Amino acid sequence: DLSLHSWCFGSSGINAEYGVGGAGVVPSKSYGENIAVFEPGARHTWMEMKGMYVANPAAMVLSSAFMLKHLQLNEAGDLLIKAVKRVINKGQVATRDLGGSNTTREMTRAIVGELELLAGE
């Protein structure tokens, strides 16, 4: 399946694909003739949150997974995607944008923990 979205509606379409909402889960990939860029799809300044370490790392992790897949490291990319989805679907660890109160570090540790479990399967 291929999902194409304009910038205006892209994040809501991607959120629907992943079954969650929030800017912190929107990955992005852009391709040029000789370049590929992978980064979070939404950039909010949230200056009032600066230094609080409450940003959701999922978009960066998912963007990294897209980069791995682009480099033909499909298994590693797929494991990252599955780990993020598991953490979000379990709902035990969630940053503010997902209705939780966990920190960036706690969310990252949860993703790494799921990744380790998946790698052991």
Buried (B, 14 or more C-beta within 10 A) or exposed (E): EEEEBEEEEBBEEBBEEBEBBBBBBBBBBEEEEEEEEBBBBBEEEEEEEEEEEBBBBBBBBBBBBBBBBBEEBEEBBBBBBBBBBBBBEEEEBBBBBBEBEBBBEBBBBBBEBBBEEBEEE
